[in-house]
Amino acid sequence: MRNIIITGLLVFLLACNRKPFVEHKVKLEKKADDCLSIQPSFRLNSNFGGERYEFEKCLPAGYDKASVVSERVGDTVLVHFPLPSGKYQPAVFQVTLDIDSYPRYTILKIDEDIYTIVPSDK
C-alpha cells in the first residue's frame, strides 16, 4: 500500500512539472465582401480548457486559417495573421480563436492590438 501512495505522489509531482506552451485553433467565417462594415466588438469566453476569443477582422477574401501563427513570449501570447504581399480583395471575417496556454498569460497581442487579460474573482 505504501508503494502505491509513493508512486501516485511521484506521478502527481511529475505531471505538475510542465513546460510553457501555447496552442491555437482558428475558425474563419466570411461575413462581407468589403471591410466597411467591420464591428469593433471583442468577446472572451474562458474555461478550464483555455480561452475563446470572438471578433471580426479584415483579411484577404481567400485567407487560409493555417497561416495564423501563435507564440509565447514571457507572460504574453502573440497571435499573428500574416498577409500576403501584393494586392488582394479584402473581406470581413468572423474569427473564433481558441487559445490553450501554460502557464497563464496576462497579455494577448493580436497583430498590433494589445489586450490585458485579467482573471475573474469567481
C-alpha positions in Angstrom: 0.0 0.0 0.0 2.8 2.4 0.9 4.4 1.9 -2.6 1.2 2.8 -4.3 0.9 6.0 -2.4 4.6 6.9 -3.1 4.1 6.1 -6.8 0.9 8.1 -7.0 2.7 11.1 -5.4 5.6 10.9 -7.8 3.3 10.7 -10.8 1.4 13.8 -9.5 4.6 15.8 -8.9 6.0 14.9 -12.3 2.7 15.8 -14.0 2.9 19.3 -12.5 6.3 20.0 -14.0 5.0 21.2 -17.4 7.0 23.3 -19.8 5.5 26.6 -21.1 3.4 26.2 -24.3 0.8 27.8 -26.5 -1.6 26.2 -28.9 -4.3 27.7 -31.0 -7.3 26.8 -33.2 -8.9 29.2 -35.6 -12.2 29.2 -37.3 -12.9 31.8 -40.0 -16.3 32.7 -41.4 -16.6 35.2 -44.2 -19.3 37.8 -43.4 -18.9 40.6 -46.0 -17.0 41.3 -49.2 -15.5 44.6 -48.0 -14.2 45.9 -44.7 -16.6 48.8 -44.4 -19.0 47.0 -42.0 -16.4 45.6 -39.6 -17.6 45.6 -35.9 -15.0 46.6 -33.2 -16.5 44.2 -30.6 -14.3 41.6 -28.9 -15.6 38.7 -26.9 -13.8 36.4 -24.4 -15.1 33.1 -23.0 -12.8 31.3 -20.6 -12.9 27.8 -19.2 -10.6 25.0 -17.9 -9.5 24.2 -21.5 -8.3 27.7 -22.4 -9.9 30.9 -23.7 -12.1 31.5 -26.8 -11.9 35.0 -28.4 -14.5 36.1 -31.0 -14.0 39.2 -33.1 -14.2 40.5 -36.7 -11.1 41.0 -38.8 -10.4 42.4 -42.2 -8.4 39.7 -44.2 -7.9 38.7 -47.8 -11.0 37.1 -49.3 -9.4 33.6 -49.6 -7.5 33.7 -46.3 -6.2 30.3 -45.1 -6.5 29.8 -41.3 -3.3 27.6 -41.5 -1.4 30.9 -41.9 -2.2 32.0 -38.4 0.9 31.8 -36.1 0.9 31.9 -32.3 3.8 32.1 -29.9 4.5 32.7 -26.2 7.0 35.4 -25.1 7.1 35.6 -21.3 3.6 36.2 -20.0 2.4 37.4 -23.5 0.7 35.3 -26.2 1.4 36.7 -29.7 -1.0 35.8 -32.5 -0.2 37.0 -36.0 -2.4 36.9 -39.1 0.3 37.3 -41.8 -1.0 39.0 -45.0 0.2 38.1 -48.5 2.3 40.6 -50.4 0.7 42.4 -53.3 -2.9 43.4 -53.9 -5.8 41.3 -52.6 -9.5 41.6 -52.3 -10.3 42.4 -48.6 -13.3 40.8 -46.7 -14.7 40.8 -43.2 -14.3 37.5 -41.3 -15.8 36.4 -38.0 -12.8 35.0 -36.2 -13.1 32.4 -33.4 -9.7 31.9 -31.8 -9.2 29.2 -29.2 -6.0 29.5 -27.1 -4.6 26.9 -24.8 -1.5 28.0 -22.9 0.5 27.2 -19.9 1.3 29.0 -17.6 -1.4 31.6 -17.5 -0.7 34.6 -19.7 -1.7 38.2 -18.9 -1.3 39.9 -22.2 -2.7 38.9 -25.6 -1.4 40.6 -28.7 -3.3 40.0 -32.0 -1.2 41.6 -34.7 -1.0 45.2 -33.4 -3.9 45.1 -30.9 -2.9 44.5 -27.3 -5.4 43.2 -24.6 -4.7 42.8 -20.9 -6.2 39.5 -19.7 -7.3 39.7 -16.0 -8.6 36.5 -14.3 -12.1 36.7 -12.8 -12.6 36.6 -9.0 -15.2 33.9 -9.4 
